[in-house]
Amino acid sequence: MQLSFFKSVENRDTPLHRLDGRLKTVFFLVCIVVATVISHWYLALFLWFAAMGAFTLLGLPKRYLLSRLSMPFGISWLVFLSLMFTNGSHPLWVMMTSPFLLTVYSEGIQLGFLMMLRIMAAVTLASVLSFSTPMVEILETLRFFKIPGIMVDIADLMIRYVYLLDETAHKMRQAQMSRTTGKLSWVAQIQNAGKVAGYVLLKSIDRSIKIYNSMLARGYNQESTAPVYFTRPVSATDLKKGMFLMLFPIATLAVNYWI
């Protein structure tokens, strides 16, 4: 997925986009925490389906969400396979393959399936948050809740850099393809990819030095405080919506505890 796509989805006009960014950030972060601690697979599946339902409110094609979930799905599948063969005490079946003896445990299947659903639910919730909320609002919300400022500043700089790095790498790749480098052997293509990565790294270091010198020239130091981003309180309407939404993770935790 092109990183520049996120610049266009932030300005869409949907009910989820119009909700205050502070409320959305808190709500989705709480839901992500809930998704990682619940102990019943059907609750994790419910959260995953609810997150995909929230994505439909954004009015975006499903392929964008599927593109974001492709890599986490591969990781969650590996987690499922590793737990299936290594966790548990009640063998479900034994794969007699010489010289290895692979045993599938029933507890491992249950735990692996739960972990896979947890990962997919958490990633989907994070994707909905990133698709519906500008990153500056997410970071400023974290700053408002007293997350260490240095961590927020580093995250802000990383987000700014990733777009520049992606643009530089894309331009260099296009330049290579225009010179028919796609017809080279796979060894030569790997070497060219390494050159691109090295050049991008050097450009990022050079740009970081320039930005740091610019910050020093403007009086920045470790004691400097960022200006207040949110100048208005949360509206009463959005506050009511946020309180109603918070009932969702609270009810999920209650069901997980009592069942």
Secondary structure, 3 states (H helix, E strand, C coil): CCCCHHHHHCCCCCHHHHCCHHHHHHHHHHHHHHHHHCCCHHHHHHHHHHHHHHHHCCCCCHHHHHHHHHHHHHHHHHHHHHHHHHCCCCEEEEEEECCEEEEEEHHHHHHHHHHHHHHHHHHHHHHHHHHHCCHHHHHHHHHHCCCCHHHHHHHHHHHHHHHHHHHHHHHHHHHHHHCCHHHCCHHHHHHHHHHHHHHHHHHHHHHHHHHHHHHHHCCCCCCCCCCCCCCCCCCHHHHHHHHHHHHHHHHHHHHHHHC
